[in-house]
Amino acid sequence: MADKTIPTQIEETDDGQILFNVPLPKNPEQFKDLSPIILKQPYHIDYIHSYGQDSPWFAGLANKRLLGTKCQKCGYQFATPKLSCMECGSDCDWVEMPLEGNLHTFTVCEFGSEEFLKETPYILCLVEFEGFNTLLLSRLIGVNPREASLDWVGMKVKAKFRRNSKFKPTDVYFVPA
Ligand SMILES: [Zn+2]
């Protein structure tokens, strides 16, 4: 049996040679037999987009404040931006949220999108706030994901904000209060 510490094949990479010319068959009828040319090239795009009606929420984070919304008609309170009430369809107003809440539930993420992959394992949490009818999805920091416990449910948590706002939902995260 092969020793697992000794590699039995060379590591695969996606690097290649620089290709300056591709030979073309003399007979045009053979062109379709040419192997496909596969390129690796960097791709960059500047994407200008708008947060639209959700903009105050991000401006709030940049000022270390959490904003929620409240239905003008039925009073339903959302812990997220919501310009139209999901209960009755009426308009909502912005309201200030408390910076402390309780841990409703959480999950330890062993995998993530490219941006978060290097931070695994990390904890996603849902936070509940006094007087608000919905939860806020965020990150829980300051506890060891390897010691995750159901005892955490109900724990008091407080919001912390990135000092340099990136104008992303991750500008806010929670730590035990
Ligand atoms: Zn409503």
Backbone and ligand atoms as CSV (ligand in chain L), in Angstrom:
chain,resi,resn,atom,element,x,y,z
A,1,MET,N,N,0.825,-1.212,0.000
A,1,MET,CA,C,0.000,0.000,0.000
A,1,MET,C,C,0.860,1.263,0.000
A,2,ALA,N,N,0.489,2.213,-0.831
A,2,ALA,CA,C,1.288,3.436,-0.959
A,2,ALA,C,C,1.173,4.274,0.304
A,3,ASP,N,N,2.287,4.844,0.681
A,3,ASP,CA,C,2.296,5.763,1.814
A,3,ASP,C,C,1.580,7.049,1.397
A,4,LYS,N,N,0.556,7.430,2.159
A,4,LYS,CA,C,-0.270,8.584,1.762
A,4,LYS,C,C,0.512,9.897,1.797
A,5,THR,N,N,1.612,9.931,2.551
A,5,THR,CA,C,2.365,11.175,2.637
A,5,THR,C,C,3.244,11.381,1.406
A,6,ILE,N,N,3.438,10.319,0.612
A,6,ILE,CA,C,4.256,10.451,-0.593
A,6,ILE,C,C,3.324,10.583,-1.796
A,7,PRO,N,N,3.336,11.757,-2.466
A,7,PRO,CA,C,2.427,11.948,-3.604
A,7,PRO,C,C,2.743,10.975,-4.735
A,8,THR,N,N,1.703,10.485,-5.390
A,8,THR,CA,C,1.903,9.557,-6.500
A,8,THR,C,C,1.614,10.237,-7.831
A,9,GLN,N,N,1.255,11.512,-7.787
A,9,GLN,CA,C,1.153,12.238,-9.044
A,9,GLN,C,C,1.480,13.704,-8.822
A,10,ILE,N,N,1.864,14.376,-9.903
A,10,ILE,CA,C,2.230,15.786,-9.817
A,10,ILE,C,C,0.961,16.618,-9.707
A,11,GLU,N,N,1.001,17.653,-8.872
A,11,GLU,CA,C,-0.164,18.508,-8.644
A,11,GLU,C,C,-0.659,19.112,-9.962
A,12,GLU,N,N,-1.977,19.106,-10.140
A,12,GLU,CA,C,-2.570,19.698,-11.337
A,12,GLU,C,C,-2.714,21.209,-11.127
A,13,THR,N,N,-2.325,21.982,-12.104
A,13,THR,CA,C,-2.569,23.422,-12.040
A,13,THR,C,C,-3.219,23.838,-13.362
A,14,ASP,N,N,-3.735,25.077,-13.388
A,14,ASP,CA,C,-4.342,25.518,-14.648
A,14,ASP,C,C,-3.411,26.472,-15.393
A,15,ASP,N,N,-2.133,26.441,-15.031
A,15,ASP,CA,C,-1.154,27.226,-15.793
A,15,ASP,C,C,-0.855,26.501,-17.097
A,16,GLY,N,N,-0.390,27.240,-18.099
A,16,GLY,CA,C,-0.051,26.593,-19.362
A,16,GLY,C,C,1.031,27.345,-20.090
A,17,GLN,N,N,1.299,26.924,-21.307
A,17,GLN,CA,C,2.282,27.586,-22.151
A,17,GLN,C,C,1.619,28.779,-22.844
A,18,ILE,N,N,2.448,29.723,-23.224
A,18,ILE,CA,C,1.938,30.817,-24.044
A,18,ILE,C,C,1.887,30.323,-25.483
A,19,LEU,N,N,0.762,30.463,-26.119
A,19,LEU,CA,C,0.546,29.964,-27.473
A,19,LEU,C,C,0.562,31.141,-28.433
A,20,PHE,N,N,1.528,31.150,-29.326
A,20,PHE,CA,C,1.625,32.275,-30.251
A,20,PHE,C,C,0.968,31.990,-31.598
A,21,ASN,N,N,0.986,30.764,-31.996
A,21,ASN,CA,C,0.399,30.433,-33.292
A,21,ASN,C,C,-0.292,29.084,-33.226
A,22,VAL,N,N,-1.355,28.955,-33.991
A,22,VAL,CA,C,-2.051,27.672,-34.095
A,22,VAL,C,C,-1.929,27.205,-35.536
A,23,PRO,N,N,-1.353,26.033,-35.740
A,23,PRO,CA,C,-1.269,25.539,-37.117
A,23,PRO,C,C,-2.668,25.286,-37.672
A,24,LEU,N,N,-2.869,25.687,-38.903
A,24,LEU,CA,C,-4.174,25.482,-39.548
A,24,LEU,C,C,-3.982,24.490,-40.698
A,25,PRO,N,N,-4.824,23.465,-40.774
A,25,PRO,CA,C,-4.695,22.510,-41.881
A,25,PRO,C,C,-4.763,23.236,-43.231
A,26,LYS,N,N,-4.049,22.704,-44.220
A,26,LYS,CA,C,-4.053,23.339,-45.545
A,26,LYS,C,C,-5.430,23.251,-46.191
A,27,ASN,N,N,-6.082,22.141,-45.940
A,27,ASN,CA,C,-7.382,21.903,-46.575
A,27,ASN,C,C,-8.515,22.446,-45.685
A,28,PRO,N,N,-9.261,23.449,-46.166
A,28,PRO,CA,C,-10.338,24.039,-45.352
A,28,PRO,C,C,-11.355,23.016,-44.854
A,29,GLU,N,N,-11.482,21.905,-45.552
A,29,GLU,CA,C,-12.445,20.889,-45.094
A,29,GLU,C,C,-12.023,20.262,-43.763
A,30,GLN,N,N,-10.745,20.411,-43.428
A,30,GLN,CA,C,-10.247,19.825,-42.166
A,30,GLN,C,C,-10.344,20.817,-41.000
A,31,PHE,N,N,-10.779,22.061,-41.283
A,31,PHE,CA,C,-10.830,23.071,-40.224
A,31,PHE,C,C,-11.705,22.619,-39.051
A,32,LYS,N,N,-12.775,21.939,-39.410
A,32,LYS,CA,C,-13.700,21.553,-38.343
A,32,LYS,C,C,-13.115,20.467,-37.435
A,33,ASP,N,N,-12.004,19.857,-37.845
A,33,ASP,CA,C,-11.349,18.852,-37.004
A,33,ASP,C,C,-10.364,19.479,-36.011
A,34,LEU,N,N,-10.178,20.796,-36.157
A,34,LEU,CA,C,-9.248,21.486,-35.256
A,34,LEU,C,C,-9.744,21.383,-33.811
A,35,SER,N,N,-8.816,21.086,-32.905
A,35,SER,CA,C,-9.204,21.046,-31.485
A,35,SER,C,C,-9.653,22.431,-31.039
A,36,PRO,N,N,-10.630,22.501,-30.143
A,36,PRO,CA,C,-11.070,23.816,-29.661
A,36,PRO,C,C,-9.924,24.548,-28.972
A,37,ILE,N,N,-9.813,25.829,-29.196
A,37,ILE,CA,C,-8.805,26.647,-28.520
A,37,ILE,C,C,-9.392,27.094,-27.187
A,38,ILE,N,N,-8.723,26.747,-26.096
A,38,ILE,CA,C,-9.218,27.079,-24.761
A,38,ILE,C,C,-8.266,28.077,-24.124
A,39,LEU,N,N,-8.808,29.213,-23.708
A,39,LEU,CA,C,-7.986,30.294,-23.161
A,39,LEU,C,C,-8.262,30.501,-21.688
A,40,LYS,N,N,-7.228,30.927,-20.981
A,40,LYS,CA,C,-7.425,31.406,-19.608
A,40,LYS,C,C,-7.071,32.883,-19.617
A,41,GLN,N,N,-7.988,33.707,-19.221
A,41,GLN,CA,C,-7.692,35.135,-19.199
A,41,GLN,C,C,-8.431,35.799,-18.055
A,42,PRO,N,N,-7.820,36.838,-17.456
A,42,PRO,CA,C,-8.517,37.538,-16.369
A,42,PRO,C,C,-9.727,38.287,-16.908
A,43,TYR,N,N,-10.708,38.422,-16.039
A,43,TYR,CA,C,-11.939,39.088,-16.437
A,43,TYR,C,C,-12.294,40.079,-15.343
A,44,HIS,N,N,-12.547,41.307,-15.704
A,44,HIS,CA,C,-12.857,42.323,-14.698
A,44,HIS,C,C,-14.030,43.159,-15.181
A,45,ILE,N,N,-14.918,43.471,-14.265
A,45,ILE,CA,C,-16.023,44.347,-14.635
A,45,ILE,C,C,-16.322,45.290,-13.474
A,46,ASP,N,N,-16.488,46.549,-13.754
A,46,ASP,CA,C,-16.948,47.507,-12.746
A,46,ASP,C,C,-18.456,47.555,-12.832
A,47,TYR,N,N,-19.101,47.150,-11.762
A,47,TYR,CA,C,-20.547,47.021,-11.769
A,47,TYR,C,C,-21.134,48.149,-10.929
A,48,ILE,N,N,-21.763,49.093,-11.558
A,48,ILE,CA,C,-22.380,50.206,-10.838
A,48,ILE,C,C,-23.857,49.875,-10.643
A,49,HIS,N,N,-24.235,49.735,-9.384
A,49,HIS,CA,C,-25.629,49.399,-9.121
A,49,HIS,C,C,-26.138,50.242,-7.964
A,50,SER,N,N,-27.438,50.228,-7.765
A,50,SER,CA,C,-28.054,51.091,-6.764
A,50,SER,C,C,-28.718,50.261,-5.678
A,51,TYR,N,N,-28.587,50.706,-4.438
A,51,TYR,CA,C,-29.348,50.082,-3.356
A,51,TYR,C,C,-30.779,50.626,-3.312
A,52,GLY,N,N,-31.045,51.621,-4.144
A,52,GLY,CA,C,-32.405,52.137,-4.275
A,52,GLY,C,C,-33.025,52.476,-2.933
A,53,GLN,N,N,-34.235,51.989,-2.725
A,53,GLN,CA,C,-34.974,52.337,-1.513
A,53,GLN,C,C,-34.363,51.723,-0.249
A,54,ASP,N,N,-33.429,50.770,-0.397
A,54,ASP,CA,C,-32.771,50.186,0.768
A,54,ASP,C,C,-31.578,51.017,1.243
A,55,SER,N,N,-31.245,52.094,0.511
A,55,SER,CA,C,-30.048,52.880,0.812
A,55,SER,C,C,-29.952,53.340,2.269
A,56,PRO,N,N,-31.066,53.821,2.898
A,56,PRO,CA,C,-30.940,54.266,4.290
A,56,PRO,C,C,-30.412,53.169,5.221
A,57,TRP,N,N,-30.727,51.932,4.919
A,57,TRP,CA,C,-30.269,50.835,5.777
A,57,TRP,C,C,-28.742,50.775,5.790
A,58,PHE,N,N,-28.126,50.903,4.614
A,58,PHE,CA,C,-26.666,50.862,4.511
A,58,PHE,C,C,-26.037,52.119,5.109
A,59,ALA,N,N,-26.701,53.272,4.909
A,59,ALA,CA,C,-26.222,54.516,5.513
A,59,ALA,C,C,-26.279,54.396,7.035
A,60,GLY,N,N,-27.296,53.701,7.543
A,60,GLY,CA,C,-27.417,53.446,8.981
A,60,GLY,C,C,-26.217,52.654,9.481
A,61,LEU,N,N,-25.869,51.569,8.782
A,61,LEU,CA,C,-24.726,50.745,9.195
A,61,LEU,C,C,-23.455,51.572,9.256
A,62,ALA,N,N,-23.282,52.457,8.265
A,62,ALA,CA,C,-22.078,53.292,8.212
A,62,ALA,C,C,-22.021,54.238,9.410
A,63,ASN,N,N,-23.183,54.495,10.023
A,63,ASN,CA,C,-23.254,55.369,11.196
A,63,ASN,C,C,-23.522,54.583,12.477
A,64,LYS,N,N,-23.226,53.273,12.420
A,64,LYS,CA,C,-23.364,52.383,13.577
A,64,LYS,C,C,-24.788,52.356,14.127
A,65,ARG,N,N,-25.747,52.381,13.206
A,65,ARG,CA,C,-27.148,52.278,13.619
A,65,ARG,C,C,-27.843,51.209,12.793
A,66,LEU,N,N,-28.776,50.533,13.449
A,66,LEU,CA,C,-29.560,49.505,12.776
A,66,LEU,C,C,-30.943,50.056,12.493
A,67,LEU,N,N,-31.366,49.946,11.252
A,67,LEU,CA,C,-32.694,50.438,10.897
A,67,LEU,C,C,-33.607,49.276,10.533
A,68,GLY,N,N,-34.840,49.374,10.993
A,68,GLY,CA,C,-35.885,48.437,10.618
A,68,GLY,C,C,-37.014,49.223,9.982
A,69,THR,N,N,-38.106,48.533,9.728
A,69,THR,CA,C,-39.235,49.213,9.100
A,69,THR,C,C,-40.531,48.809,9.796
A,70,LYS,N,N,-41.500,49.735,9.750
A,70,LYS,CA,C,-42.778,49.500,10.428
A,70,LYS,C,C,-43.924,49.846,9.491
A,71,CYS,N,N,-44.870,48.956,9.383
A,71,CYS,CA,C,-46.031,49.178,8.518
A,71,CYS,C,C,-46.892,50.314,9.071
A,72,GLN,N,N,-47.218,51.257,8.180
A,72,GLN,CA,C,-48.049,52.404,8.594
A,72,GLN,C,C,-49.456,51.965,8.989
A,73,LYS,N,N,-49.917,50.845,8.411
A,73,LYS,CA,C,-51.318,50.444,8.633
A,73,LYS,C,C,-51.453,49.408,9.754
A,74,CYS,N,N,-50.752,48.260,9.605
A,74,CYS,CA,C,-50.960,47.179,10.584
A,74,CYS,C,C,-49.910,47.162,11.692
A,75,GLY,N,N,-48.870,47.975,11.555
A,75,GLY,CA,C,-47.886,48.079,12.628
A,75,GLY,C,C,-46.860,46.958,12.672
A,76,TYR,N,N,-46.911,46.054,11.700
A,76,TYR,CA,C,-45.942,44.954,11.651
A,76,TYR,C,C,-44.540,45.549,11.560
A,77,GLN,N,N,-43.617,45.045,12.353
A,77,GLN,CA,C,-42.262,45.622,12.385
A,77,GLN,C,C,-41.244,44.630,11.830
A,78,PHE,N,N,-40.546,45.057,10.791
A,78,PHE,CA,C,-39.546,44.216,10.138
A,78,PHE,C,C,-38.147,44.614,10.602
A,79,ALA,N,N,-37.325,43.615,10.871
A,79,ALA,CA,C,-35.941,43.890,11.295
A,79,ALA,C,C,-35.027,44.029,10.078
A,80,THR,N,N,-35.623,44.343,8.941
A,80,THR,CA,C,-34.881,44.504,7.680
A,80,THR,C,C,-35.531,45.650,6.898
A,81,PRO,N,N,-34.847,46.130,5.855
A,81,PRO,CA,C,-35.498,47.119,4.982
A,81,PRO,C,C,-36.731,46.497,4.320
A,82,LYS,N,N,-37.817,47.218,4.341
A,82,LYS,CA,C,-39.051,46.697,3.726
A,82,LYS,C,C,-39.938,47.893,3.443
A,83,LEU,N,N,-40.011,48.300,2.203
A,83,LEU,CA,C,-40.792,49.502,1.902
A,83,LEU,C,C,-42.281,49.207,1.764
A,84,SER,N,N,-42.613,47.931,1.497
A,84,SER,CA,C,-44.021,47.535,1.476
A,84,SER,C,C,-44.214,46.390,2.451
A,85,CYS,N,N,-45.279,46.480,3.227
A,85,CYS,CA,C,-45.554,45.472,4.253
A,85,CYS,C,C,-45.879,44.117,3.618
A,86,MET,N,N,-45.217,43.074,4.096
A,86,MET,CA,C,-45.489,41.736,3.564
A,86,MET,C,C,-46.753,41.127,4.154
A,87,GLU,N,N,-47.301,41.781,5.178
A,87,GLU,CA,C,-48.537,41.294,5.785
A,87,GLU,C,C,-49.757,41.886,5.081
A,88,CYS,N,N,-49.737,43.218,4.854
A,88,CYS,CA,C,-50.939,43.862,4.310
A,88,CYS,C,C,-50.677,44.693,3.050
A,89,GLY,N,N,-49.411,44.844,2.664
A,89,GLY,CA,C,-49.100,45.546,1.420
A,89,GLY,C,C,-49.010,47.053,1.541
A,90,SER,N,N,-49.271,47.592,2.722
A,90,SER,CA,C,-49.199,49.057,2.890
A,90,SER,C,C,-47.747,49.524,2.952
A,91,ASP,N,N,-47.579,50.856,2.888
A,91,ASP,CA,C,-46.234,51.421,2.974
A,91,ASP,C,C,-45.661,51.267,4.383
A,92,CYS,N,N,-44.354,51.164,4.447
A,92,CYS,CA,C,-43.675,51.093,5.743
A,92,CYS,C,C,-42.836,52.345,5.957
A,93,ASP,N,N,-42.581,52.649,7.228
A,93,ASP,CA,C,-41.675,53.742,7.596
A,93,ASP,C,C,-40.411,53.149,8.204
A,94,TRP,N,N,-39.326,53.914,8.122
A,94,TRP,CA,C,-38.079,53.494,8.774
A,94,TRP,C,C,-38.193,53.720,10.272
A,95,VAL,N,N,-37.684,52.770,11.042
A,95,VAL,CA,C,-37.632,52.937,12.500
A,95,VAL,C,C,-36.258,52.493,12.989
A,96,GLU,N,N,-35.825,53.094,14.082
A,96,GLU,CA,C,-34.540,52.745,14.673
A,96,GLU,C,C,-34.692,51.415,15.428
A,97,MET,N,N,-33.706,50.554,15.308
A,97,MET,CA,C,-33.750,49.278,16.033
A,97,MET,C,C,-32.788,49.300,17.203
A,98,PRO,N,N,-33.091,48.492,18.232
A,98,PRO,CA,C,-32.124,48.381,19.332
A,98,PRO,C,C,-30.848,47.708,18.829
A,99,LEU,N,N,-29.740,47.978,19.473
A,99,LEU,CA,C,-28.465,47.383,19.056
A,99,LEU,C,C,-28.187,46.080,19.801
A,100,GLU,N,N,-29.132,45.718,20.676
A,100,GLU,CA,C,-29.030,44.426,21.364
A,100,GLU,C,C,-30.247,43.589,21.056
A,101,GLY,N,N,-30.022,42.295,20.960
A,101,GLY,CA,C,-31.129,41.374,20.728
A,101,GLY,C,C,-30.792,40.029,21.319
A,102,ASN,N,N,-31.586,39.030,20.960
A,102,ASN,CA,C,-31.331,37.672,21.445
A,102,ASN,C,C,-31.076,36.749,20.269
A,103,LEU,N,N,-30.175,35.797,20.497
A,103,LEU,CA,C,-29.859,34.823,19.452
A,103,LEU,C,C,-31.057,33.886,19.288
A,104,HIS,N,N,-31.689,33.949,18.117
A,104,HIS,CA,C,-32.858,33.098,17.852
A,104,HIS,C,C,-32.396,31.708,17.444
A,105,THR,N,N,-31.427,31.682,16.504
A,105,THR,CA,C,-30.819,30.410,16.110
A,105,THR,C,C,-29.522,30.712,15.366
A,106,PHE,N,N,-28.773,29.673,15.066
A,106,PHE,CA,C,-27.496,29.885,14.378
A,106,PHE,C,C,-27.119,28.618,13.623
A,107,THR,N,N,-26.136,28.746,12.735
A,107,THR,CA,C,-25.582,27.571,12.074
A,107,THR,C,C,-24.089,27.784,11.874
A,108,VAL,N,N,-23.333,26.713,11.998
A,108,VAL,CA,C,-21.884,26.783,11.759
A,108,VAL,C,C,-21.651,26.408,10.296
A,109,CYS,N,N,-21.059,27.326,9.532
A,109,CYS,CA,C,-20.846,27.099,8.105
A,109,CYS,C,C,-19.444,26.523,7.869
A,110,GLU,N,N,-19.418,25.337,7.322
A,110,GLU,CA,C,-18.141,24.688,7.006
A,110,GLU,C,C,-17.740,24.985,5.565
A,111,PHE,N,N,-18.653,25.577,4.813
A,111,PHE,CA,C,-18.406,25.904,3.417
A,111,PHE,C,C,-19.054,27.257,3.149
A,112,GLY,N,N,-18.591,27.946,2.122
A,112,GLY,CA,C,-19.185,29.242,1.839
A,112,GLY,C,C,-18.850,29.670,0.437
A,113,SER,N,N,-19.387,30.820,0.059
A,113,SER,CA,C,-19.054,31.375,-1.251
A,113,SER,C,C,-17.594,31.809,-1.231
A,114,GLU,N,N,-17.076,32.175,-2.400
A,114,GLU,CA,C,-15.653,32.485,-2.523
A,114,GLU,C,C,-15.206,33.521,-1.485
A,115,GLU,N,N,-16.063,34.536,-1.265
A,115,GLU,CA,C,-15.697,35.622,-0.366
A,115,GLU,C,C,-15.512,35.135,1.076
A,116,PHE,N,N,-16.318,34.156,1.478
A,116,PHE,CA,C,-16.307,33.734,2.877
A,116,PHE,C,C,-15.557,32.421,3.107
A,117,LEU,N,N,-15.134,31.766,2.013
A,117,LEU,CA,C,-14.540,30.435,2.124
A,117,LEU,C,C,-13.347,30.414,3.076
A,118,LYS,N,N,-12.512,31.468,2.995
A,118,LYS,CA,C,-11.302,31.478,3.822
A,118,LYS,C,C,-11.616,31.692,5.297
A,119,GLU,N,N,-12.862,32.070,5.599
A,119,GLU,CA,C,-13.224,32.322,6.997
A,119,GLU,C,C,-13.899,31.119,7.651
A,120,THR,N,N,-14.124,30.063,6.896
A,120,THR,CA,C,-14.787,28.897,7.479
A,120,THR,C,C,-13.894,28.271,8.550
A,121,PRO,N,N,-14.440,27.670,9.604
A,121,PRO,CA,C,-15.869,27.678,9.895
A,121,PRO,C,C,-16.296,29.011,10.511
A,122,TYR,N,N,-17.432,29.532,10.038
A,122,TYR,CA,C,-17.963,30.758,10.632
A,122,TYR,C,C,-19.430,30.529,10.985
A,123,ILE,N,N,-19.962,31.452,11.764
A,123,ILE,CA,C,-21.321,31.251,12.280
A,123,ILE,C,C,-22.278,32.280,11.698
A,124,LEU,N,N,-23.350,31.796,11.084
A,124,LEU,CA,C,-24.461,32.665,10.670
A,124,LEU,C,C,-25.509,32.593,11.768
A,125,CYS,N,N,-26.118,33.726,12.066
A,125,CYS,CA,C,-27.121,33.719,13.130
A,125,CYS,C,C,-28.351,34.505,12.718
A,126,LEU,N,N,-29.445,34.192,13.362
A,126,LEU,CA,C,-30.675,34.968,13.229
A,126,LEU,C,C,-30.925,35.617,14.580
A,127,VAL,N,N,-31.063,36.949,14.549
A,127,VAL,CA,C,-31.208,37.697,15.797
A,127,VAL,C,C,-32.638,38.229,15.902
A,128,GLU,N,N,-33.206,38.092,17.105
A,128,GLU,CA,C,-34.536,38.668,17.332
A,128,GLU,C,C,-34.407,39.906,18.202
A,129,PHE,N,N,-35.292,40.873,17.935
A,129,PHE,CA,C,-35.236,42.161,18.632
A,129,PHE,C,C,-36.582,42.455,19.270
A,130,GLU,N,N,-36.542,43.018,20.448
A,130,GLU,CA,C,-37.737,43.425,21.184
A,130,GLU,C,C,-38.636,44.278,20.285
A,131,GLY,N,N,-39.872,43.876,20.132
A,131,GLY,CA,C,-40.848,44.672,19.386
A,131,GLY,C,C,-40.839,44.440,17.886
A,132,PHE,N,N,-39.899,43.637,17.399
A,132,PHE,CA,C,-39.836,43.387,15.952
A,132,PHE,C,C,-40.338,41.979,15.626
A,133,ASN,N,N,-41.085,41.899,14.541
A,133,ASN,CA,C,-41.757,40.645,14.201
A,133,ASN,C,C,-40.920,39.708,13.323
A,134,THR,N,N,-39.830,40.236,12.765
A,134,THR,CA,C,-38.992,39.361,11.936
A,134,THR,C,C,-37.567,39.360,12.481
A,135,LEU,N,N,-36.743,38.503,11.899
A,135,LEU,CA,C,-35.377,38.294,12.388
A,135,LEU,C,C,-34.379,38.928,11.439
A,136,LEU,N,N,-33.165,39.126,11.931
A,136,LEU,CA,C,-32.088,39.658,11.091
A,136,LEU,C,C,-30.999,38.592,10.950
A,137,LEU,N,N,-30.647,38.295,9.700
A,137,LEU,CA,C,-29.575,37.335,9.424
A,137,LEU,C,C,-28.243,38.065,9.481
A,138,SER,N,N,-27.321,37.534,10.259
A,138,SER,CA,C,-26.033,38.204,10.397
A,138,SER,C,C,-24.959,37.179,10.761
A,139,ARG,N,N,-23.762,37.697,11.115
A,139,ARG,CA,C,-22.665,36.827,11.543
A,139,ARG,C,C,-22.521,36.922,13.048
A,140,LEU,N,N,-22.186,35.802,13.680
A,140,LEU,CA,C,-21.892,35.786,15.113
A,140,LEU,C,C,-20.387,35.566,15.281
A,141,ILE,N,N,-19.742,36.537,15.938
A,141,ILE,CA,C,-18.295,36.512,16.154
A,141,ILE,C,C,-18.039,36.405,17.654
A,142,GLY,N,N,-16.860,36.038,18.030
A,142,GLY,CA,C,-16.492,36.091,19.446
A,142,GLY,C,C,-16.834,34.829,20.216
A,143,VAL,N,N,-17.311,33.806,19.529
A,143,VAL,CA,C,-17.527,32.496,20.151
A,143,VAL,C,C,-16.848,31.461,19.247
A,144,ASN,N,N,-16.454,30.364,19.828
A,144,ASN,CA,C,-15.732,29.343,19.074
A,144,ASN,C,C,-16.710,28.425,18.340
A,145,PRO,N,N,-16.675,28.439,16.991
A,145,PRO,CA,C,-17.607,27.572,16.256
A,145,PRO,C,C,-17.418,26.100,16.590
A,146,ARG,N,N,-16.225,25.749,17.071
A,146,ARG,CA,C,-15.949,24.349,17.430
A,146,ARG,C,C,-16.554,23.980,18.785
A,147,GLU,N,N,-17.062,24.998,19.474
A,147,GLU,CA,C,-17.721,24.723,20.759
A,147,GLU,C,C,-19.190,25.102,20.684
A,148,ALA,N,N,-19.753,25.067,19.456
A,148,ALA,CA,C,-21.157,25.443,19.251
A,148,ALA,C,C,-22.067,24.628,20.167
A,149,SER,N,N,-23.022,25.313,20.761
A,149,SER,CA,C,-23.904,24.641,21.713
A,149,SER,C,C,-25.310,25.226,21.612
A,150,LEU,N,N,-26.302,24.362,21.785
A,150,LEU,CA,C,-27.690,24.837,21.773
A,150,LEU,C,C,-27.950,25.770,22.950
A,151,ASP,N,N,-27.051,25.741,23.947
A,151,ASP,CA,C,-27.175,26.673,25.068
A,151,ASP,C,C,-27.060,28.114,24.603
A,152,TRP,N,N,-26.484,28.304,23.426
A,152,TRP,CA,C,-26.335,29.664,22.901
A,152,TRP,C,C,-27.690,30.286,22.546
A,153,VAL,N,N,-28.652,29.449,22.185
A,153,VAL,CA,C,-29.968,29.963,21.775
A,153,VAL,C,C,-30.563,30.792,22.910
A,154,GLY,N,N,-30.977,32.014,22.581
A,154,GLY,CA,C,-31.542,32.917,23.583
A,154,GLY,C,C,-30.512,33.856,24.185
A,155,MET,N,N,-29.223,33.594,23.881
A,155,MET,CA,C,-28.134,34.423,24.405
A,155,MET,C,C,-28.298,35.881,23.965
A,156,LYS,N,N,-27.980,36.797,24.877
A,156,LYS,CA,C,-28.003,38.226,24.528
A,156,LYS,C,C,-26.822,38.534,23.619
A,157,VAL,N,N,-27.105,39.196,22.506
A,157,VAL,CA,C,-26.032,39.579,21.580
A,157,VAL,C,C,-26.153,41.067,21.268
A,158,LYS,N,N,-25.012,41.656,20.916
A,158,LYS,CA,C,-25.051,43.081,20.563
A,158,LYS,C,C,-24.393,43.295,19.209
A,159,ALA,N,N,-24.864,44.303,18.530
A,159,ALA,CA,C,-24.367,44.612,17.188
A,159,ALA,C,C,-23.025,45.310,17.269
A,160,LYS,N,N,-22.132,44.953,16.376
A,160,LYS,CA,C,-20.885,45.694,16.183
A,160,LYS,C,C,-20.804,46.039,14.706
A,161,PHE,N,N,-20.083,47.100,14.430
A,161,PHE,CA,C,-20.039,47.591,13.047
A,161,PHE,C,C,-18.592,47.728,12.592
A,162,ARG,N,N,-18.375,47.440,11.315
A,162,ARG,CA,C,-17.047,47.695,10.750
A,162,ARG,C,C,-16.742,49.177,10.868
A,163,ARG,N,N,-15.505,49.493,11.239
A,163,ARG,CA,C,-15.146,50.901,11.358
A,163,ARG,C,C,-15.159,51.565,9.978
A,164,ASN,N,N,-14.599,50.870,9.002
A,164,ASN,CA,C,-14.649,51.368,7.633
A,164,ASN,C,C,-15.738,50.623,6.882
A,165,SER,N,N,-16.844,51.294,6.706
A,165,SER,CA,C,-18.000,50.653,6.096
A,165,SER,C,C,-17.700,50.237,4.660
A,166,LYS,N,N,-18.131,49.034,4.316
A,166,LYS,CA,C,-17.991,48.573,2.935
A,166,LYS,C,C,-19.342,48.655,2.202
A,167,PHE,N,N,-20.338,49.162,2.915
A,167,PHE,CA,C,-21.695,49.261,2.370
A,167,PHE,C,C,-22.193,47.904,1.888
A,168,LYS,N,N,-21.957,46.906,2.737
A,168,LYS,CA,C,-22.461,45.555,2.501
A,168,LYS,C,C,-23.170,45.102,3.775
A,169,PRO,N,N,-24.060,44.117,3.645
A,169,PRO,CA,C,-24.760,43.636,4.849
A,169,PRO,C,C,-23.804,43.155,5.931
A,170,THR,N,N,-22.571,42.780,5.542
A,170,THR,CA,C,-21.593,42.316,6.523
A,170,THR,C,C,-20.948,43.466,7.294
A,171,ASP,N,N,-21.386,44.717,7.053
A,171,ASP,CA,C,-20.890,45.838,7.858
A,171,ASP,C,C,-21.334,45.693,9.309
A,172,VAL,N,N,-22.379,44.921,9.548
A,172,VAL,CA,C,-22.825,44.669,10.920
A,172,VAL,C,C,-22.629,43.186,11.234
A,173,TYR,N,N,-22.249,42.898,12.467
A,173,TYR,CA,C,-22.156,41.525,12.946
A,173,TYR,C,C,-22.455,41.546,14.436
A,174,PHE,N,N,-22.590,40.389,15.017
A,174,PHE,CA,C,-23.004,40.342,16.424
A,174,PHE,C,C,-21.983,39.596,17.272
A,175,VAL,N,N,-21.875,40.030,18.512
A,175,VAL,CA,C,-21.027,39.357,19.495
A,175,VAL,C,C,-21.866,39.151,20.757
A,176,PRO,N,N,-21.463,38.218,21.625
A,176,PRO,CA,C,-22.206,38.069,22.876
A,176,PRO,C,C,-22.204,39.396,23.635
A,177,ALA,N,N,-23.378,39.753,24.199
A,177,ALA,CA,C,-23.484,41.054,24.896
A,177,ALA,C,C,-22.836,40.969,26.281
L,1,ZN,ZN,ZN,-49.001,45.952,7.243
